[in-house]
Amino acid sequence: MTHPRWFAYTAASLLVPALMKGAEPLPDSEFLKAALTGGSVEGGKLIFADQRTACSQCHSVDGTASGLGPDLYAAGDKFAREDLVQSILDPSSSIMTGYATTILENRKGERFQGILRSRTDEALVLGQVGGVDLQIARSEVVKEETGAVSLMPPGLHSQLSPAEFRDLVAYLESLRQPETKVVQEAGTPLEIPVISQQLAFEPVFGMKEKFQKPVWFGGHPTVQGGYLIAEKSKGTISLLERVNGEEVISPFVNILDEIYVANDEGILGVALHPGFAENGRYFMMHETMTGQQRGMAVVERVASADRRKDSGRPTRSILRWNIDTLFHHGGGLEFGPDGFLYIGMGDGGPQEDPEGKAQDLSRFEGSLLRIDVDREEEGRAYGI
C-alpha cells in the first residue's frame, strides 16, 4: 500500500528548536575546544534526554537498537573522544554503516527519505524521525538512491553551552562494555614489541602508471614473469611485464560496454581456469544494471592463441542474479584443488538490508558457491 501523502518535514524541523532571538551562535571551534577533555557524566546523561537535543528520541544506549539512529551502547569503546565530538558537530561527515538515508522517488515524482526498515517484493518501508514508518509499494518506486546527508540534523550543539556540550560528550564516552577479567588478561597488549629485523616493501609494478582501484592481481601461467591485473572501475584486465628492466603494460581485455560501472562498481573478481595454458578459459565476476535493477554476473571468456590477450569471442554467461543493495556484493573467484569454481558472495549489507538476507539459506547473499564450469546440467551453464 502506498502511503497516502508526502510528509513535508525534515529531521531538523522536528528536532532543532529555533535559536533564541538575538542570540549569536558560537563557532564550532569553541565547542571543540571545550569538549576534548573533562565533563560531568551525570550532567551529560541529563543533556542526552533533554528536549533541546532529543538524543534519546533516536538513539538507544542499551544494545537494543530500538531507535532510528545507531545504538550507542559501548560508544566509548568504539570511538575516540574526538570522533564523538565530530559526529555531533558534523553528523554527515561519517555516517555509520547501515544508517545512511535511502531516497525513493515514485511515479508522481515525489521523493521520500528515511532509514530503510524493510524491503520485500511488495513494498519498501522507510523509518522517519518521530517514529513514523512510511510504506511505499515497490511497483510505485521508479528510482532509489542512497543519500549523503544524515537524518541527524546539524546544529544540535548550538542549543547548548560549551560546558553542557562537554558534559554530553563525557556521557557518550562513558558508555562502555563492562570490563571482564578475560579482557584484562587476554586482551590486546598495550605495547607491541618491535621485531629485530626490519622489513621493507618494494614496489613491483605501478611506478610507471598508477592503477585505478585494482581488485585482482595474479601471475600469468604462460608469460614468463608476466602478471595480470584487473581494475574495477575501468572494466579492464591488463598484462604487466618487465622488458629490459622497464615496466610494460598492455591491454588484455576491456569489457566496459558489458558491465555496470559507478563509484564502487565494476569488475570484482577474476579466476583463470586450471587448464588456462591449454584452453585459454578465464572467468570474471562483475556488476550489471538493467533499467533500475542492479545485478551481478559470473561470465566466461577465452584468451587468444598466444594467451597474451582476449580472443574477442563473445562472452558466455555462467550465472546471473539480482541484488537489492549498493554494497557488499562479493567478488572473490577461485578454482579449488578439486577443479571447481568457488564464488564468494557478499552479504549485501548491512547497508540497505535491515532484514539481513545473508541469514536466509535460500538466497545467494552470504554464501560460498561451488560450481562445475566444465559441464552443463538441467539447462544451466554449469554443473553442481
C-alpha positions in Angstrom: 0.0 0.0 0.0 1.3 3.4 -0.9 1.4 5.9 1.9 -1.5 8.4 1.3 0.6 11.6 1.4 4.0 13.1 1.4 5.2 14.2 4.8 6.7 17.7 4.2 9.0 17.8 7.1 12.7 17.4 7.8 14.6 16.0 10.7 15.8 19.4 11.5 12.3 20.9 11.8 11.4 18.2 14.3 14.5 18.2 16.5 16.2 21.5 16.4 14.3 24.4 18.2 14.9 27.8 16.7 17.7 29.8 18.3 16.5 32.4 20.8 16.1 35.7 19.0 19.1 37.9 19.3 21.4 35.0 20.2 24.5 34.6 18.1 25.7 31.0 17.7 29.2 30.3 18.9 31.7 28.9 16.4 32.2 25.2 16.4 35.8 25.7 17.4 34.6 26.8 20.9 32.6 23.6 21.3 35.5 21.5 20.0 38.0 23.2 22.4 35.6 22.7 25.4 34.8 19.1 24.7 38.2 17.4 24.3 38.6 16.7 28.0 36.6 16.7 31.2 32.9 17.0 31.7 30.2 15.6 34.0 28.9 12.2 33.1 25.7 12.6 35.1 25.2 16.1 33.7 25.7 14.7 30.2 23.1 12.0 30.8 20.5 14.7 31.5 21.5 16.5 28.4 21.1 13.3 26.3 17.5 13.2 27.4 16.9 16.9 27.1 14.4 18.1 24.6 16.9 20.6 23.3 19.0 17.8 21.8 16.3 15.0 21.7 19.2 12.5 21.5 17.2 9.8 23.3 14.4 10.0 20.7 16.6 8.5 18.1 19.4 6.7 20.0 19.2 3.8 22.4 22.1 3.0 24.7 21.2 -0.4 26.0 22.1 -2.6 22.9 18.5 -3.0 21.8 19.0 -0.8 18.7 15.4 0.3 19.2 15.8 3.9 17.8 16.0 5.3 14.4 19.7 6.1 14.8 22.7 3.9 15.8 22.6 2.3 19.2 25.2 3.9 21.3 25.9 1.0 23.6 29.7 0.9 24.2 30.2 4.0 22.1 33.2 4.9 24.3 34.9 1.6 23.4 34.3 2.0 19.7 35.1 5.7 19.2 37.8 8.1 20.3 36.5 11.2 22.1 37.5 13.3 19.1 35.3 11.1 16.9 32.4 11.5 19.2 32.8 15.3 19.1 33.0 15.3 15.3 29.9 13.1 14.9 27.8 15.8 16.7 29.4 18.9 15.2 29.1 17.4 11.6 26.7 14.4 11.6 27.1 13.8 7.8 30.9 13.7 7.9 30.9 10.0 8.8 27.6 8.2 8.7 27.6 4.8 10.5 27.2 1.8 8.3 23.6 0.8 8.0 22.3 4.3 8.8 22.7 6.1 5.5 19.4 7.6 4.3 17.5 6.0 1.4 15.8 8.3 -1.0 12.9 6.9 -3.1 11.1 8.5 -6.0 7.7 7.4 -7.1 5.9 7.6 -10.4 4.5 11.1 -9.5 8.0 12.5 -9.0 7.6 12.7 -5.2 10.7 11.9 -3.2 10.7 10.2 0.2 13.7 10.0 2.6 14.3 7.8 5.6 16.2 4.9 7.1 15.3 1.7 5.2 13.5 -0.6 7.7 12.5 -3.4 5.4 12.4 -4.4 1.8 10.2 -7.1 0.2 9.0 -7.9 -3.3 5.8 -5.9 -2.5 7.0 -2.8 -0.6 9.7 -0.8 1.0 9.4 0.7 4.4 11.3 3.9 5.5 11.7 4.8 9.1 11.4 8.5 9.7 12.0 11.0 12.5 9.2 11.0 15.0 8.6 7.2 15.0 6.7 7.2 11.7 7.2 4.4 9.2 6.4 5.2 5.6 5.5 2.3 3.3 5.7 2.6 -0.4 4.6 -0.1 -2.9 7.6 -1.4 -4.9 5.6 -1.1 -8.1 5.4 2.7 -7.5 9.2 3.2 -7.0 11.0 4.4 -10.1 14.3 5.4 -8.5 16.2 4.5 -5.4 19.4 6.2 -4.2 21.5 6.5 -1.0 21.7 10.0 0.5 24.9 11.6 1.7 23.2 13.6 4.4 22.5 12.1 7.9 19.0 12.3 9.3 20.6 13.7 12.4 20.4 17.4 11.8 23.4 19.7 12.1 23.5 22.4 14.7 22.2 20.4 17.7 25.1 21.6 19.8 24.1 25.2 19.2 21.3 24.7 21.7 23.9 24.0 24.4 26.6 25.9 26.2 30.1 24.7 25.6 30.1 23.3 29.2 26.9 21.4 28.5 28.3 20.1 25.2 31.4 18.9 27.1 29.1 17.0 29.6 27.2 15.3 26.7 30.5 14.1 25.2 31.7 12.9 28.6 28.5 10.8 28.9 28.9 9.3 25.5 32.5 8.4 26.2 31.4 6.7 29.4 29.2 4.2 27.6 31.4 1.2 27.7 31.1 -2.6 28.0 31.6 -3.9 31.5 35.3 -4.9 31.9 36.0 -8.5 32.5 38.9 -10.5 33.8 39.3 -12.3 30.4 39.6 -9.0 28.6 42.1 -7.6 31.0 44.3 -10.7 30.9 44.0 -11.8 27.3 43.2 -8.5 25.5 45.4 -6.7 23.1 48.8 -5.8 24.7 49.4 -2.2 25.4 52.9 -2.4 23.8 53.7 -4.3 20.6 57.3 -5.5 20.6 59.4 -4.3 17.7 60.9 -7.1 15.5 64.7 -7.3 15.4 64.9 -7.4 11.7 63.2 -4.5 9.9 61.3 -5.3 6.7 60.8 -3.1 3.7 58.2 -3.2 0.9 59.5 -2.6 -2.6 57.1 -1.7 -5.5 56.9 -4.3 -8.2 54.6 -2.6 -10.7 52.8 0.7 -10.7 55.8 3.1 -10.8 55.2 4.0 -14.5 51.4 4.1 -14.5 49.1 4.3 -11.4 46.3 1.7 -11.3 42.6 2.7 -10.7 41.0 0.5 -8.0 42.9 -2.7 -8.7 40.9 -5.7 -7.3 42.8 -8.7 -8.5 46.4 -9.5 -9.3 47.9 -12.8 -10.4 50.7 -14.5 -12.3 50.2 -15.3 -15.9 50.6 -19.0 -16.5 52.4 -18.8 -19.8 54.1 -15.4 -20.0 57.4 -15.6 -18.2 57.5 -13.1 -15.4 54.1 -11.7 -16.5 51.2 -10.8 -14.4 47.5 -9.9 -14.9 45.8 -7.1 -13.0 42.0 -6.2 -13.0 40.9 -2.6 -12.4 37.4 -2.4 -11.0 36.0 0.8 -12.4 37.9 0.7 -15.7 36.4 -2.6 -16.7 39.8 -3.9 -17.8 42.4 -6.5 -17.3 46.0 -5.6 -18.2 49.1 -7.7 -18.8 52.1 -6.5 -16.8 55.7 -7.4 -17.8 59.3 -6.2 -17.4 61.1 -5.9 -20.6 64.8 -4.9 -20.3 64.1 -3.7 -16.8 61.2 -1.5 -18.0 57.6 -1.8 -16.9 55.4 -2.7 -19.8 51.6 -2.6 -19.6 49.5 -4.0 -22.5 45.7 -4.5 -22.7 44.4 -8.0 -22.1 40.6 -7.3 -22.2 38.2 -4.4 -22.0 34.5 -5.3 -21.3 33.4 -1.8 -20.2 30.4 -2.0 -22.5 29.1 -5.2 -20.8 29.4 -4.2 -17.1 27.9 -1.6 -14.8 30.5 0.9 -13.6 29.8 3.6 -11.0 31.6 4.9 -7.9 32.3 1.5 -6.5 31.1 -0.9 -9.1 32.7 -2.8 -12.0 34.8 -5.9 -12.2 35.0 -7.6 -8.8 36.9 -10.8 -9.3 38.9 -12.9 -11.8 39.9 -16.6 -12.0 41.9 -18.4 -14.6 40.8 -21.9 -15.4 43.3 -24.6 -14.2 43.8 -25.5 -17.8 44.3 -21.9 -19.0 47.6 -22.7 -20.7 45.8 -25.2 -22.9 42.2 -23.9 -23.3 42.6 -20.1 -22.5 39.4 -20.0 -20.4 39.1 -17.4 -17.7 36.2 -16.1 -15.6 35.1 -12.8 -14.2 32.5 -11.5 -11.7 31.1 -8.1 -12.4 28.2 -5.7 -11.7 25.2 -5.3 -14.1 22.3 -2.8 -14.4 19.1 -3.5 -16.3 16.8 -0.5 -16.1 16.8 0.3 -12.3 17.6 -3.3 -11.3 21.1 -3.9 -10.1 22.6 -7.3 -10.6 25.7 -9.5 -10.6 27.1 -11.8 -13.2 29.8 -14.5 -13.5 30.9 -14.8 -17.1 33.5 -16.8 -19.1 35.8 -15.5 -21.8 38.6 -17.1 -23.8 42.1 -15.8 -24.4 43.9 -15.6 -27.8 46.1 -18.4 -29.0 49.2 -16.9 -27.5 47.3 -16.2 -24.3 48.6 -12.6 -24.2 45.1 -11.0 -24.7 41.5 -11.8 -25.1 40.4 -13.7 -28.2 37.5 -11.3 -28.9 34.9 -14.1 -28.8 31.5 -13.3 -27.3 31.1 -13.5 -23.5 29.5 -16.7 -22.2 27.1 -16.1 -19.3 27.5 -18.6 -16.4 25.4 -17.2 -13.6 23.3 -14.0 -13.1 21.2 -12.8 -10.2 19.6 -9.6 -8.9 20.7 -7.6 -5.9 18.9 -5.1 -3.7 21.8 -3.2 -2.1 24.6 -0.9 -3.2 27.4 -2.6 -1.3 29.0 -5.9 -0.2 28.3 -7.8 -3.4 31.3 -10.1 -3.1 33.6 -10.8 -5.9 36.0 -13.5 -4.8 36.5 -16.1 -7.5 38.9 -19.0 -7.1 39.4 -22.5 -8.5 39.9 -25.1 -5.8 42.2 -28.2 -5.9 39.0 -30.1 -6.9 38.8 -28.1 -10.1 35.5 -26.5 -9.2 35.0 -22.7 -9.3 34.3 -21.2 -5.8 32.3 -17.9 -5.8 32.4 -15.7 -2.7 29.0 -13.9 -2.4 28.8 -10.7 -0.4 26.4 -10.3 2.5 24.6 -7.4 0.8 24.7 -5.3 3.8 24.2 -4.1 6.4 23.6 -1.1 4.2 20.0 -1.1 2.8 19.4 -4.6 4.1 17.8 -4.3 7.5 16.5 -7.9 7.4 19.9 -9.4 7.0 19.2 -11.5 3.9 22.6 -13.2 4.2 20.9 -15.2 7.0 18.4 -16.7 4.6 19.7 -20.0 3.4 17.6 -19.9 0.2 19.4 -16.8 -1.1 22.8 -16.3 -2.6 23.8 -13.5 -0.2 26.4 -14.6 2.4 27.1 -17.9 0.7 30.1 -19.6 -0.8 29.0 -21.2 -4.0 30.9 -24.1 -5.7 30.1 -24.9 -9.3 31.5 -27.1 -12.1 32.2 -25.0 -15.1 33.4 -28.0 -17.2 29.9 -29.4 -17.7 26.3 -28.2 -18.0 23.2 -29.8 -16.5 19.5 -29.1 -16.2 19.6 -26.2 -18.6 22.3 -24.4 -16.6 25.7 -23.3 -18.0 27.3 -25.2 -15.1 27.0 -28.3 -13.1 26.6 -28.7 -9.3 
